[in-house]
Structure formats: structure tokens, C-alpha cells
Amino acid sequence: MSYLWVTIGSALGGLLRYTITRLTLTCSIGFPFGTVLINVLGSFVIGYFGTLTLQSGRFPASDNLRLFVMVGICGGFTTFSSFSLQTFDLMRSGAWGRALANVLLSVVLCVASVAAGHILAQRSTPAQAIAETAQEEYTG
């Protein structure tokens, strides 16, 4: 059953990614702003949802729901392979500054988004559960 949830989530994530890519085409000429936006949003969602739905979180969720959102939707939505290809294309065309900006923006903003989502979710989690969160994230 978990494979079905991941499959459905991946389809939804891919559809969302395609929609945002199409909506941002006009502002993404020469720089992949849509991909950066997608990766930042996906990073925030995985940080926020992942923290809120831990067994010790405010809204514990089933493994299937966590797989649906975190592996399915976020996996289908975020675009690391697209990011890598676009960065390579920028480098190959000699646009080293834009390639570096893409790497820095994507990595810094995505890590910051995971942290922001985690912190926001943690603020709504009882204090006792916060101590258990780090252990559960890496063993669960």
C-alpha cells in the first residue's frame, strides 16, 4: 500500500512542479527561477510537515501519510535533477556567475527553508516532544 501512496504523491508533486514551471517561464529567461522556487517550497514543506508529523510531533501521522507527502509529493515536486542539468548548462554556455548564483541560492535557500519549516512546526510542538525529535528523525 505504501508504494501506491508514493506513486500518487509523486504524480501530484510532478503536476505541481510542471504547473509552477509553466507559470514562471516568463521570469526564468536566462536563469532558472522556477526551479529555485520549487526547491525552496519543497524544502520548506518537507521541513515543516516532517517535523509536525513525527510520532512525538504535534500531529503524529501514519507512515503512509508521511511517505505520501515527503517521498511522493516532495520527491515528485522538487527538482534536484533539473537544478543539476540547468546548472551544468549554464556552466557549459560560459555563464559561470549565473551557475554559481544558482548553486548558492538553491542550497542556501533550501537549507534555510527546511530549517524555517522545522522551527515553525517545532513551535507548535509540546516542549517535551522537542527533545525526542532529533532522535526520531534519524532512527525512524
C-alpha positions in Angstrom: 0.0 0.0 0.0 2.9 2.4 0.7 4.0 2.1 -2.9 0.6 3.3 -4.0 0.8 6.3 -1.7 4.2 7.2 -3.0 3.1 6.8 -6.6 0.0 9.0 -6.2 2.1 11.6 -4.3 4.8 11.6 -6.9 2.2 12.2 -9.6 0.7 15.2 -7.7 4.2 16.6 -7.0 5.2 16.3 -10.6 2.0 18.0 -11.7 2.6 20.9 -9.2 6.2 21.2 -10.4 5.1 21.4 -14.1 2.4 24.0 -13.2 4.9 26.2 -11.4 7.4 25.8 -14.1 4.9 27.0 -16.7 3.8 29.9 -14.6 7.4 31.1 -14.1 8.6 30.7 -17.7 8.5 34.5 -18.4 10.7 35.4 -15.5 13.0 32.4 -15.9 14.7 33.5 -19.1 18.5 33.1 -18.6 18.1 31.9 -15.0 16.0 29.0 -13.6 14.0 31.0 -11.1 11.1 28.5 -11.2 13.4 25.6 -10.2 14.8 27.6 -7.3 11.3 28.5 -6.2 10.2 24.8 -6.4 13.2 23.6 -4.5 12.7 26.2 -1.8 9.0 25.5 -1.4 9.6 21.7 -1.4 12.3 22.1 1.2 10.0 24.2 3.4 7.2 21.6 3.1 9.4 18.7 4.0 10.9 20.5 7.0 7.5 21.7 8.3 5.5 18.6 7.6 8.3 16.2 8.6 8.6 17.9 12.0 4.9 18.3 12.7 4.1 14.6 11.9 6.8 12.9 13.8 5.4 10.4 16.4 6.5 12.9 19.0 5.2 15.9 17.0 2.1 17.9 17.4 0.2 15.9 14.7 1.6 12.4 14.6 0.9 10.9 11.2 0.9 7.3 9.8 3.9 6.1 7.9 1.8 6.0 4.7 0.8 9.7 5.1 4.4 10.7 5.7 5.5 8.7 2.7 2.7 10.2 0.6 3.9 13.8 1.4 7.6 13.5 2.0 8.6 10.9 -0.5 5.8 11.2 -3.0 4.7 14.8 -3.2 8.0 16.4 -2.2 10.0 13.9 -4.2 7.9 14.5 -7.3 7.8 18.2 -6.8 11.4 19.2 -6.0 13.7 19.2 -8.9 17.3 18.5 -8.0 18.0 16.7 -11.2 16.6 19.7 -13.1 18.7 22.0 -11.0 21.8 20.0 -11.8 21.1 20.0 -15.5 20.4 23.7 -15.6 23.5 24.5 -13.6 25.6 22.4 -15.9 24.0 24.1 -19.0 24.8 27.5 -17.5 28.5 26.4 -16.9 28.7 24.8 -20.4 27.5 28.1 -22.0 30.1 30.1 -20.1 27.6 31.7 -17.6 29.8 30.8 -14.6 28.4 33.6 -12.5 24.8 32.6 -13.0 25.7 28.9 -12.4 27.4 29.8 -9.1 24.4 32.0 -8.2 22.0 29.1 -8.9 24.0 26.8 -6.7 24.4 29.3 -3.9 20.7 30.4 -4.0 19.4 26.9 -4.2 21.5 25.4 -1.5 21.3 28.3 1.0 17.6 29.0 0.4 16.6 25.3 0.5 18.5 24.6 3.7 17.1 27.7 5.2 13.6 26.6 4.1 14.0 23.2 5.8 15.1 25.0 8.9 12.3 27.5 8.8 9.7 24.7 8.3 11.2 22.7 11.1 11.3 25.7 13.5 7.8 26.8 12.7 6.5 23.2 13.3 8.6 22.9 16.4 7.0 26.0 17.9 3.6 24.2 17.9 5.0 21.1 19.4 5.0 20.5 23.2 8.4 21.1 24.8 8.8 17.5 26.0 8.5 16.2 22.4 11.1 18.5 21.1 13.8 16.6 23.0 12.7 13.4 21.3 12.6 14.9 17.8 16.2 14.7 16.8 16.5 11.0 17.8 13.3 10.1 15.9 14.3 11.9 12.7 17.4 9.9 12.3 16.2 6.5 13.5 12.7 6.4 12.1 
